[in-house]
Amino acid sequence: MAPADKAVLRLAVGLGLAVLVAYGFALQMPHVVCLLAMIVLCKPGPPIPPLRVAAFALLLAGLLVMGVLMVPLLENYALSAVVLTGAILYALFFFGIRTGNPLTMLLVVVFTLIPVAGVAEQALVTVISVTIAAGIAVGGLVGSLSHAFFPDPPGAAAKVAKALPPSRETASWIALRGTLVVMPVFILALTDPSFYLAAIMKTATLGQQAGSTDTRSAGKELVGSTLMGAVMALVVWCGLSLWPNLWMLLLWMMAAAFWAGARLFGVRRTGFPPVFWNDALMTMLILLGPAIEDSAGGTGVLAASAVRVGLFVGVALYAWATVWLLERWRASRREALFFHNG
């Protein structure tokens, strides 16, 4: 079996196990647990060693503490707190681009969610903190189990050629693009945290995606992946409505992971890069989880989901416009510098 086929199976089986644990044990915010587990499962290479999991958990704990400390700053010194938040997000994006660590997006999600949740309600910070800890634990567990079921051959990780990290100038520019994509939605979320919590998670994925796309394909990738995720969520929801129980949710989630994972890992060739399918799968989880909660609470699912999809598309359009404007400004600066030196 090819390594790409095994990666698809690990993603599908791991996500299915995460759904079983998160929804079967009625964890708080189970879709966030599944989302964090998916981020861990999509990480290339072998499962994360326990020591690295512990180190990453300590880093997350530090960010959680910083996020909690940002709450009184946001409430009393809003401008200074927003500037500080932008600086920290820039540093996180820069670190992720230079190291090539796909888990950086998790750090961005954590640091943006916690202050927004704290402004809404202090008790919500505890809920999200426990959810994040559970998501990392579940992700590490299902990642190890899926690798045990479908292991890579010995030495396969060493054969993977690591790309050279971007230069500091390129990484700095890409980090600036990601920060400018996230910050306006972060500020908007402070005005109505309960409404924009899902948009924060979506914007964090867009910020990461905006750093890996160019101007020519930005619109197709940023907006297209959002719409693809919405279509996937609709298909899973329609399938789940035929027989709404935990096992059907598990099977439909695994089917979606199989379909998207085959394109994500290159088993099925498409005209879109892997980041497109990664973002589409994340968007599906972000949309489907609140829809299940709305259904359990008796809220109108279709109306609420339509509002979320419209919000996500608007955020994606903003991200596309930001990338386009920044690249046009950068090109004009280079052209002016060229003629000046010439």
N, C-alpha and C positions, 0 to 999 in steps of 0.2 A: 504494500500500500504506500502511495506517495506521501511525503510529509504534508503536502497541502491538504490531501484528503483527511489525514489524521487531525490536522488543525481544525477542519470543519467539524469533524465528529467531536472533538474536545469542546468546541464552542457550543454545539447543540446539546450534548449530554450535560456539560457543566451548567448551562443556562437552565436546562430542565431541572437539575438538582437544586439550583438556587431558587427556582420558582417553588419547588416542593418544600424547601425549608422555610422560605420567607412567607408564603401564603399558608402552608400547612400548619406552621406554628403561630400564625396570626401575628407576625412581627409588625411593629409600627412602621408605617411608610414602606410596605414591602416592595413596591416598584423601585424605590431608591436602592434598596438592598440588591435587587436584581441588576440594576444599572451599574452599581459599583462592582458587582461580581463579573459582569460582562466586560468591564474595563480591564479587570485582572486577567480574564480568559483570553482577551484579544492581544495580550502582551506576547510578542514573539519569543521563541526560545523556551528553555526548560521552566518548570514551576519556580516560583520565588522561594529561595531558601529561607528557613525559619529566622536566621539572623537578620537577613535583609527585611523580612516582614516586620521584625521587632524594630529595626532602625526606621523603617517607613512609618510604623505606628507612632514612634516617638516624634517624628517630624510632623505627622498629622496632629498629634496631641499639642505640639507647640503652636501650630496654626489655629487649632481650636481655641487655645488660650488667648492668642492674639485677636481672634475674631470676637471673643467675648469682651476683651478689653476695648475693642473698637466701638462697642455699643454706646457707652457713655460719651465717648468722643463724638460720635455721630449725632447724639441727642443735644450736646452742648456746644460743640465746636465743629459744626457740619463741614465747613469748607476745608479746614485742616485735615479732618478725618477722611474726606473724599480724596484729597491730594495724597495722603499717606496710603490709602487703599490702592490708588492708581500706581504708586511707586512699588508697592509689594507685588501687585499683579504683574507689572512689567518685569520684576526680578524673577518671578515664577516662570513666566513665559521664556525669558532669556535662558534660565537654567535648563528648562526642558528642551529648548532648541539646541543648546550647546551639548547637552548630554545625550540627546536622542531618546530620553525616557518617556514612553507613552503614558506613564502614570502621572505625569505632570498635570494633565487635565483634571485628575482627581483632586490635586492640591488646589487648583483654581476653583473647582466646584465647592470645596470645603470652605475656602476663605471668603467666597462671595455669599454662600448660603448663611453662614453663621451670623454675621452682622445684620443681615436683612431679617433673619428670624428673630434675633434679639431685639430689634426695634419693634417688631410686632408683639412679641410676648416672650418673656424670659423663660417660661416653661418650655416653649418650643425649641429653645437652644438645647435643652437636655434631650428632648425627643430626637432631634436631628443628630446630636453627638452620639447617642446610643445607636441610632440607625447607621451612621457612618462606620462605627466600630463593628457592628454586626455585618455590614456589607463587606468590609475588609476581611473579617474572619470567614464569612461564607465564601467569598471569592478565593481566599487561600485554600480553603478546604476542598471546594469543588474543582479548583485548578489542579490540586494534587491528585484527587480521585480520577479526573479525566485523563491526566497524564499517565496514571497507573493503568487505566484501561487501554489507552492508545499511546504508548510511549514512542518517542523518536528513536531511531537507531543510535547506538553509541557513536559519539563524535560528530553527530549531525549538527549540533550547535556550533562546533568549531569550524565547520565548513561554510557557514553563512558569512559572507563578506560584509563587514561593517562599513557603512558609508562614512566618509570623512565628515566631521562636524562642520557646519557653516562657519565662515569667518565671524569675528566679533562684530564687524560692521553689519553683515547680513543678518546675524542673529538679533542685533539691536533693532534693526529696521522691522524685522518680522515680529519681534516682541512688542514694538510700538503699535503695529497694526492690530495685533490681538488685544492689547490693552484698550485701544480706542473702540474696538467692537464691543467689549464687555462693559466699559464704564458707564455709558449713557443708560443702558438697561439696568445696571446696578443702582444708579441714582433714581431712575424711575421706580424701581422696586421699593425704594425707601418710602415712597408716598403711599403705597398700598401693598405691603409685603405679602399678605395672604393671596392676592390675585396674581402676583408676579413671581412667586417662588418657582413654578414650573418654567417660566421664561428665563430665570437665572440659570437653571441647569442647561436649558437649550442654548443660551448665549455662550456659556462656557465651552460647549462643543463647537459652536460656530467660531469662537475666538481661536481655538486650536486649529480648526479647519482653514480659517482665513490665512493662517501663517504658512500653509502648505499648498496654496493654490496661486495661480497667476491671474492677471487681470482678464485675459482672454477667456478663461474658462470659469471665472469666479461665479458669475450668475448661474450658469448651468449647474455647478456643483453645490453652491450654497443653498439656492432656492430649490433646485431639483431634488437634493437629498432630503430636504424638509417635506416636500410633497410626496416623495417616495415613502418616507416614514409614516406619513398620514395614511397613505393607501394601505400599507402593511398593517397598521393598527386597525383600520376599518375591516380588512379581511379577517384578521384574528378575532375581532369583536363579533362579526357576523357568524363565524364558525363557532365561537363560544356561546352565542345566543341560542344555537340549536340544542345544546345540552349543557347548561351552565353548572359545571362543578370543577373541582381542583384538577382532576385528571385530564379533562378536556383542555383546561388552561395550560397545563404542562405540555400536552401533545401539540397544541397550536403554537406555543412559544418555541418548542423544539423545531417544528416545521419552518417557522419564520427564520430561526437561526440557521437551519440547513440551507434555506434558499438564499439568504443574504450572505451567509458564511462562504458558500461556494463561489460567490462573486468577490467577496472580501479577500479571500486567500488565493484567488486566481485559478480555481478549478474550472470555473466558467468565465471565459474572457468577455469583457464588456468594454464599452467606450469610456467608462468612468473609472477613476482611480480607486484604490482600496479605501481611502478616507471617506469617499462618497457613501459607500455601503456601511462603513462603520457608523457614520453620522445618521444614516437612515435607520439602522437598527436601534440606536440610542433614542432617536425621535419617537420610534414606535413604542418603546418602553415608557418614555416620559408622557406620551399621550394615553396609552392604554391603562396605566396604573390609576391615574385620577378618574378615568371613565369607570373603572370597576368600583372605586370608592363612591362615585356619584350614584351608581346603580344600587349599591348596598344602602346608601343613605336616602334613596327615593328622589334624588335630584334628576332633572331632565338631562339625560346623558348626551343626546345629539346636540342640543343647544350649547351646553357647556363645552363639548368637544369642538364644535364649530368655532367658538370664541377662541379656544386655545390654538387651533390650527391657524386662524386668521392672525393671531398675535405672533405665532412662530414664523409665519410667512413674512409678516411685517419686519420682524427682527432680522430674518435672512436677507430681505431686500436692503435693509439698512447696512448690514455687513457687506453686501455686494457694493453698495454705493461708497462705503468707506474705503474698501480696497481699491476701487476704481479711481477715486479722487486722490488718494495718497500716492498711487503709482503715477498718475498724471502729474502731480506736483513734483514728485521725485524726478521724473523724466525731464520736466521743464528746468529744474535746477541743474541737472547734468548738462543739458543743452546750453544753458546760459554759461555754466562754468567752462564748457568746451570752447565756446566762441570767445570768452574772456581770455582764456589762456592762449588761444590761437592768435 
